[in-house]
Amino acid sequence: MSALLLALAAGAVIGLALGALGGGGSVLAVPALIYVLGFSPAAATTASLIIVTATSATALYAHARDGDVAWRTGSLFAVAGIVPAFLAGAAAGHLPAAVLTGAFSVVAALAALRMLRPAASGPPERVRPVKAAGAGVGLGAVTGFLGVGGGFLAVPALVSVVGLRMKRAVGTSLLVIAVNSLVALAARTGTGGDLRWEVIAPFTGAAILGAWDGRRLATKISGDTLRRAFGFVLLAVAAVMLVDVAV
């Protein structure tokens, strides 16, 4: 199969997850770029940030149009994560490939376990600035270091720490993902290696279209079913990457 078709297929899957779940799909972007499309770990994490920034911004528009974004809370998360995302993004470009791959496999496994857990319903909405800022710092660091959006961390944090309802947590997480990914991408300028735009462009386009379809998919299939499906996929991906590092 050609690189173009592979990029389109992988992008569609990542977009579906981002649009439907507000996170989780971006964790699949890095291994897809490494193992399916032949990117180096450093180039894959940088390319992933490009894809995630564009896709999350597009999905954010759809959620905002429906009033499902808590702008104040999302802004607190995003602002708190700017400096960590920038510093981690700058550092990641200079780390050995094995370190990036190993760290990513651990995060993918944690993401899978998080997605396989039952979703919390969340208490009535209320903004807790200190807790929101603390969670935002951690999320920014993960985004910058590994090139993932971090929605699998943002959504549960927005529900359990801040108190958003699940639907608004999904939309708000996209705001945080878009800002953190853009900042981390700026920090990686010139350190991403061969980015192969002929692959990244169709990958991103398919992800954007997939995000719109994911938004519609979420209205037809239960969130628990979607989370479990992606959770099992992530577990398999994490296992493959751990084996690769060990070998």
C-alpha positions in Angstrom: 0.0 0.0 0.0 1.3 3.5 -0.9 2.4 6.0 1.8 -0.4 8.3 0.7 -3.1 5.7 1.3 -1.6 4.7 4.6 -1.4 8.3 5.7 -5.1 8.8 4.8 -6.2 5.7 6.7 -4.2 6.5 9.8 -5.3 10.2 9.8 -9.0 9.2 9.5 -8.7 6.9 12.6 -6.9 9.6 14.7 -9.5 12.2 13.6 -12.4 9.9 14.6 -11.0 9.5 18.1 -10.3 13.2 18.6 -13.8 14.2 17.4 -15.6 11.5 19.3 -13.7 11.4 22.5 -11.8 14.7 22.8 -8.6 12.7 23.2 -6.9 9.4 22.8 -6.5 9.4 19.1 -3.5 11.6 19.1 -1.6 8.9 21.1 -2.0 6.7 18.0 -0.5 9.3 15.7 3.1 8.8 16.8 3.3 5.0 16.5 1.5 5.2 13.2 4.1 7.6 11.9 7.0 5.5 13.2 5.8 1.9 12.4 3.5 2.5 9.4 5.0 5.5 7.7 8.7 5.1 8.6 9.3 8.3 10.5 12.1 8.6 13.2 10.8 9.0 16.8 11.9 12.7 16.8 10.3 13.5 13.4 7.2 11.5 14.4 6.6 13.5 17.6 7.0 16.8 15.8 4.8 15.7 12.9 2.2 14.5 15.4 2.1 18.0 16.9 1.3 19.5 13.5 -1.5 17.0 12.9 -2.9 17.3 16.4 -2.9 21.1 16.4 -4.8 21.3 13.1 -7.3 18.5 14.0 -8.0 19.7 17.5 -8.6 23.3 16.4 -11.1 22.0 13.8 -12.9 19.8 16.2 -12.9 22.6 18.8 -14.9 24.8 16.3 -17.6 22.2 16.1 -17.9 21.8 19.9 -17.8 25.5 20.4 -20.6 26.0 17.9 -22.8 23.7 20.1 -21.8 25.6 23.3 -19.8 22.6 24.7 -16.6 24.5 25.6 -15.9 26.0 29.0 -13.7 28.8 27.8 -12.6 30.1 31.2 -11.6 26.7 32.6 -9.9 25.7 29.3 -8.0 28.9 29.3 -6.7 28.3 32.8 -5.5 24.8 31.7 -3.9 26.1 28.5 -2.1 29.1 30.1 -0.7 26.9 32.9 0.7 24.5 30.3 2.4 27.0 28.0 5.8 27.1 29.7 6.0 23.4 30.4 4.9 22.6 26.9 7.6 24.9 25.4 10.4 23.6 27.7 9.5 20.0 27.2 9.2 20.4 23.5 12.6 22.0 23.2 14.2 19.2 25.3 12.5 16.3 23.5 14.2 17.2 20.2 17.6 16.3 21.7 16.8 13.0 23.4 17.8 9.6 22.1 15.2 7.7 20.0 15.0 4.8 22.5 14.1 7.2 25.4 11.3 8.8 23.4 9.9 5.5 22.3 10.1 4.0 25.8 8.4 7.0 27.4 5.8 7.1 24.8 5.0 3.4 25.2 4.4 4.0 29.0 2.1 6.9 28.3 0.2 4.9 25.7 -0.3 2.2 28.2 -1.6 4.6 30.9 -3.9 6.2 28.3 -5.3 2.8 27.4 -6.0 2.0 31.1 -7.6 5.3 31.6 -9.9 4.8 28.6 -10.8 1.3 29.8 -12.0 2.6 33.1 -15.7 3.6 33.5 -16.2 7.3 32.9 -17.1 9.4 35.8 -20.3 11.5 35.6 -18.8 14.5 37.4 -20.3 16.8 40.0 -22.0 20.1 39.1 -19.7 22.5 37.2 -17.4 24.7 39.3 -14.0 26.1 38.4 -11.2 25.4 40.8 -8.3 27.7 39.6 -5.4 26.2 41.6 -6.3 22.6 40.7 -7.0 23.5 37.1 -3.6 25.2 36.8 -1.8 22.3 38.4 -3.3 19.8 36.0 -2.6 22.1 33.1 1.1 22.2 34.0 1.4 18.4 33.9 -0.6 18.2 30.7 1.6 20.8 29.0 4.7 18.9 29.9 3.4 15.6 28.4 2.3 17.4 25.2 5.6 19.0 24.7 7.7 16.0 25.5 5.9 13.3 23.6 4.0 15.2 20.9 0.6 14.0 22.0 -2.4 16.2 22.6 -3.0 14.7 26.1 -6.8 14.6 25.8 -6.8 11.2 27.6 -5.5 13.1 30.6 -7.3 16.4 30.1 -10.9 14.9 29.9 -10.8 13.0 33.2 -9.0 15.9 34.9 -11.7 18.3 33.7 -14.4 16.0 35.0 -12.9 14.9 38.3 -10.7 17.9 39.3 -12.6 20.8 37.8 -16.1 19.4 37.8 -17.2 19.8 34.2 -19.8 17.5 32.8 -18.4 14.9 30.3 -19.8 16.6 27.2 -18.2 20.0 28.1 -15.0 18.3 29.2 -14.6 16.8 25.8 -15.0 20.1 24.0 -12.9 22.0 26.5 -10.1 19.5 26.3 -9.8 20.4 22.6 -9.0 24.0 23.5 -6.2 22.9 25.8 -4.8 20.4 23.3 -4.8 23.0 20.5 -2.9 25.6 22.6 -0.4 23.2 24.1 0.4 21.5 20.8 1.0 24.8 19.0 3.3 26.0 21.8 5.2 22.7 21.8 5.5 22.8 18.0 7.0 26.2 18.1 9.6 25.0 20.6 10.6 22.2 18.2 11.2 24.4 15.2 14.3 23.2 13.4 14.7 20.0 15.5 12.1 17.7 13.9 14.4 16.2 11.2 12.8 15.2 7.8 9.1 15.9 8.3 8.0 14.6 4.8 5.2 17.0 4.1 3.9 14.8 1.3 2.8 12.4 4.1 1.9 14.9 6.8 -0.4 17.0 4.6 -2.8 14.1 3.6 -2.5 12.6 7.1 -3.7 16.0 8.6 -6.4 16.4 6.0 -7.9 13.0 6.7 -7.7 13.6 10.5 -9.6 16.9 10.1 -12.3 15.2 8.1 -12.3 12.3 10.6 -12.8 14.7 13.5 -16.1 15.9 12.0 -17.2 12.3 11.4 -16.2 11.5 15.0 -18.4 14.3 16.3 -21.4 12.7 14.6 -20.3 9.2 15.6 -20.4 10.2 19.2 -24.1 10.8 18.9 -24.8 7.3 17.6 -22.5 5.1 19.7 -22.1 5.2 23.5 -19.0 6.9 24.8 -18.1 3.8 26.9 -18.1 1.6 23.8 -15.8 4.0 21.9 -13.4 4.4 24.8 -13.1 0.6 25.3 -12.4 0.1 21.6 -9.6 2.6 21.5 -8.3 1.5 24.9 -7.7 -2.0 23.6 -6.0 -0.7 20.5 -3.7 1.5 22.6 -2.8 -1.4 24.8 -1.7 -3.4 21.8 0.3 -0.4 20.5 2.0 0.1 23.9 3.0 -3.6 24.0 4.5 -3.4 20.5 6.5 -0.3 21.3 7.8 -1.8 24.6 9.0 -4.9 22.8 10.7 -2.8 20.2 12.6 -0.8 22.9 13.6 -4.0 24.7 14.9 -5.6 21.5 
